[in-house]
Amino acid sequence: MKWIYIAAGILLYIKMMIMPNPASDGFDISIVEAVVRDSGVPNAVSGIIFRNRLYDTIFEVIVFTIAILGSYFLLANEKPTEKVYQFTDRPSIVLARLGATITSLVSIELAIRGHLSPGGGFAAGVAGGTAIGLIAITSPSEWMQGIYQRWQAATWEKVSVLIFIVLAAVTLLGLEFPDGELGTLVSGGIIPLLNILVAIKVALGSWAVVLLFIRYRGLL
């Protein structure tokens, strides 16, 4: 099977090196410019994912939700760890919480500006989940669990998914927000809002998984 991939790679290389490029033959073809013009955001990747392949993003969110449910299912019959050991030395705590502060700021930046620069909802959610994980390994598990329940993080996670699906359905029906001025923070129609919703979903889902594994498997 590996020889098939090697042969395909060689043929692709030959095509790129030998066969002519349509753009050099007088054709004015710029896929990136077309996507930017159509979506209204400078980040063509976000434009493709959230507008031209919105259904794909919906199923990615569903897959992440199924992964969280699978974690609950696999650990449902296990006995919780009697004592969870966190980092207690001061240097580790300071470094972990410094890292959590930096990654949380990066998460906010990617969420609200992901349609203008590289990044987006999934990257923002991963950064937010990383910040939560760094706090979790340096804090009492009961305290983290209490905050999770007090803030009703599980409920907000489900609400963000429902809002995302509703907005996605509205977009697929052809109803869109105004694009605004290209390159500004308030632009791109519905794409910035979808970015933020995905970031919330991924960050809160990561929080649930981190707490679950710490409870049943101890320190990550």
N, C-alpha and C positions, 0 to 999 in steps of 0.2 A: 504493500500500500504506500510506503514512503516514497517509492520510485515514481508513483503517479504525481505526488506533490512536487518532487524535484523536477520532473519533466514539465509540469505546468508552470513552475517558476521560471525555468529556462525559456519556455515559449513566450511568457509574458515579458521577460527581459528583452528577447529578440524583437518583440512587437514594439516596445518602447524605444529601442535603440535604432531600429531600421525603418519601420513603417512611418510614413509622414504624419506630422501633427496637423490636424485640420485648422488650428488657429494660425498656422504659418502659411496657409494657402489662401489667405484673403477672407476667411470667415471670421466674423466678430463674435466669438463664442466665449462667454464668461459665466459659468454656472454660479459662481459665488456672487457676482453682481446681480444676477437674476434672482437668487434666493434673498439677498439683502433687500432688493427693491420690492419683492413680493411680500416679505414678512415684516419689513419695517424695522429690523434690528441689525446692528453691525455684526453681531455674532451669528454667522451663517449656520453654525452647528445647532444653536438653539432654535433658529428659524426652521431648520429641517426637522428636528426632533419634535418640537411642540406644535408646529403648524402643518407641515407636509407629511409627517408621520406621527400624528397625534395618537392614533390608535395604538401604535407601538409603545408609546410612553404609558398609556393606560394599562396595558398588560404588564409592563415592567413594574408598575406600582402594585399590581395584583400579585405578581410573582414574589415581591418583597413581603407582602402581607402573608402569603402562604408560607414563606420561609420562617416568619415569626411564629405562626401557628404550628409549624412543624417542630420548632424548638420547644414550645410548650408541650406538645404531644410526646416527644421523645423523653423529656425529663419529668413527665407527670408521675411516673411510678417510682422515681428515685427519692431517696431520703435526703432532706436538706442537710447541708453541712452544719454541724453543731456550733463550730466556731470559725469565723472567717478572719483570716489574718491579713491585715492591710500593711502597707508601708508605714513605719512609725519613725524612721530616722528623718531628721529635719531637712537635710539636703534633698532627699528624694521627694518629700512633700512639696518643698518650695519649687523644685524643677517641674514636677508634675502639674502643679497649679499654675505656674507660669506658662507651661505649654498649653494648658486648658484655656487660659485667657487669650493666648495668641490664636489658637485654632477656633475659638468661639468668635473672635473678631473677623477672622478669615471667612467663617461660615456666613456671618451677616453680610459681609462684602460680596461674596459669591451669590448670595440669594437675591440681593436687591440690585446688583449690577451685572448679574450673569448674562443678561441680554445685550450688554455693551462690550463685554470682554470675555476672554476664555473662562469657562466655569459654567455654573448653572445650578439647578435645583439638587441634582444628585450629588454633585461635588460639595455643595453647601451642607447637605444632610450628613454626608460622611464626615466632614470637618466638625459639625456639631456633635455627632455621635462620638468622635474621637475626644472632644473636650469633656463630654459626659463620662466617658470611660476613664480618663485621667483623674477626674474628680472621684470617681467611684473607688479606684484602687488606693486612694489616700484618705477615705472617709468611712465612718461606720456604715455598714450595710443597712442597719435599721433606719439611720438618718436619711439615706438615699431613697429607701423604700417609702419612708414617710412623706418625703417631698413629692415623689412620683404619684402617690395616692392623693395627697392634699391638692396638688395642682391638676388632678384628674387628667394626667397626661395620656392615658389610654383613650379617654373620651375624645380629647382634642385630636389625637391621631386618626381616629375613625371619622371625625367631622372633616378633617382636611382631605381625606380620601373622597368622601361623598361630594364635597364642594368641587374637588378636582374633576370628578366624573361628570357632574352636572355642567360645569363650564366647558369641558371637552365636548359633551353632547351638543351644547349650544353652538360651539364653534363649528362642529361637523355639520350642523344644520345651515350654516352660512351666516350666522349672526356673530359679528365681531366688534370689538371695541375700536375706537379710532386709533390709528397708528401713532399719531403725534409726530413730533419733529425727530427725524432720524438722528441718533447719537445722544439724545438727552435722556435723563433718568426716567421721565414719564413718557415713554414711547414703546413701540412694539405691540400695541394693543393688549391682548390678553396674556401674552407670553411672560411678562414679569410676574404677574399674579400666579401663573402656573409654576414658575420657578420657585416662588416662596412657598406655595402649598407642598410641592415635592420635597423641599428642604425640611419643612416641619414634619412631614410624614416620615422621612428617612431618619431624621434626628431622634424623634420620639420612639420610633420602632427600634432603633439601635439602643436607646436607653432601656427599653423593656428587655431586650435580649441580654444586654450586659448585666442587668440586675438578676435575671434568671440564671445565667451561668455562674455568677458569683454566689448565688444562694445555694446552688446544687453542686458546684464544682470548686468553690473557693476562689481564691485570688486568681485572676486571669494571667 
